[in-house]
Amino acid sequence: MIAAGLLLAGALPGTASAAEPDPRVGLGAGWLDAETAISNLEHLANRPKPAGFVDPNNPGAGSFIASDLGFGGKYAVLGNYNGFNIMDVSKPADPTLVTSVVCPGGQGDPSVFGNLVFMSVEETRGRVDCGTNSSVGTRFQGVRIFDISDVRNPVQVAAVQLCRGSHTHTVVTDPKDKKHVYIYNSGTAGVRPATTMEGCNNNPADGDNPSRWRIEVIKVPLAAPQQAAVVNEARLFTDPATGRIDGLQNGPTTPRHPSGGNWSPSPNTNTCHDITAYPAIGLAAGACQGNGILVDISDPANPVRIDEVSDPNFAYWHSATFNNDGTKVIFTDEWGGGSGARCRDTDQPEWGANAIFDIVKRKMEFRSYYKLPVPQTLAENCVAHNGSLIPVPGRDIMVQAWYQGGLSVFDFTDSANPQEIAFFDRGPINPDRIVSGGYWSVYWYNGNLFGNEMARGLDTFALKPSEHLSAAEIKAATQVKLPEFNAQHQPKIKWKPSFAVSRAYFDQAVRAKSLSRTQAHVVDQLMQQAEKSASKDLRLVAKIQLLAASAAVWGPENKELKKSLQDLRNSL
């Protein structure tokens, strides 16, 4: 199925008007001293990459690039092409380095599950023993598993070899099995010769068991992670009519990219770049180079594709994010592979952007594009990259990395009309040429935003109230606490009844003008009185006031507000 290739009027947020120039335009360059622009955020802290993970003479050096983030408890695990760092982020304004693990191999994307850290390794310089001399030792490309029970002394307990290494991986849980987790592996490197791993081959799709056109499913016993092993090589791209394993898009459908340039990369579906699993709804979304796919993961060991989409504007389907209800999915297009300037004023807003789909009866229906709504310079690598939901009840809000385009927070509650509500940006590292940098990923975790900057280290942020996002909505989001978070393993967010949650719904109703002025005044007063009564433990009084408040809210457009008031009343 081809998603709409033409951008409809009104499908993207507008750029700043001439009367109000966007402060992101024209920022001065620098490595750790570039000029910055910020809106509706507070920049809490920056921690440059530690020694051993940065070359001061070449901050964009490929062997020291910072990559993805995973979170567990009070710690953030910062991936890097040279290993990973663990930081204590319990005080977001003062994150502190706990330990560093030098373990070269790129790209170093981490995930955290309990006391385990999983790490992707795809480069030929990787060694099983994490050695730094790539000319000796046993070669390793695949998924490493570390035990971080002693967070200051991580120990590698397993290393699962894979034919195309591991570019990214996804933790997948089975609600029916608490003793195991699964890892979906996306290997994008060239196929290894059989001399380095038995059974690997570069056979064509109609040849004998080719190492392409598949993902690997690794089963990990939590009590014995050293026994982790591949249990399935899932052929998610098979044509159900012909049985061909290369049944999806095998290259561009036009000789050149719509921009007129060469395709970069080429949309060739022989593996997935990223897979985001949402076990609570039994679905995963695969961004698979030439296609976006929807996958049934009700049996995690045996994933099954149920839908696929393509788009003539997409060069490389890169990553995916569901909304909390599982009724929408956002795919990103990494046009230029992350190393090119793809946010120029000459680039159309549907190139290197997000594509937003509604999920209707387990099928994906295109709604709109969203791209960073301000141009960047020729010296800044910029394109859509990794992000996550911000858990504001009643709204679909995402924070996203755009490499040297900085970060953008946008609302896609109306999937046909996404709107930016906050941002942060720095000037280029070098004013004259691209030096790789910018945010690899920016995620929300337990009340704050955390960004892993490829060249500049870890940044932390707090949301600030604005006309787009109220203090109550932010407070309701910060009340959500997760034991761990990996963006490719989406949790189902549930909000406990609270005055902040009800206030968030109230603020949304006022913003949407679904309450009359009289209604809004009455409900506001009743909620204030109820909260004061509850704080004095006058629960019966508070319940009566909340009952009156919910009775004052009528009409189907306010059903979420009414339900939140009823839930709050019942919780007292």
Helices and strands as residue ranges (DSSP letters): E 36-39, E 41-47, G 62-64, E 66-72, E 75-80, E 83-88, E 96-102, E 107-113, E 116-121, E 142-147, E 155-161, E 168-174, E 177-186, E 215-221, G 225-227, E 229-234, E 274-278, G 279-281, E 283-287, E 292-296, E 304-309, E 317-322, E 328-333, E 354-360, E 363-370, E 387-390, E 397-401, E 407-411, E 419-426, E 439-445, E 448-453, E 457-463, H 471-478, E 484-485, H 499-512, H 517-535, H 539-551, G 556-558, H 559-571
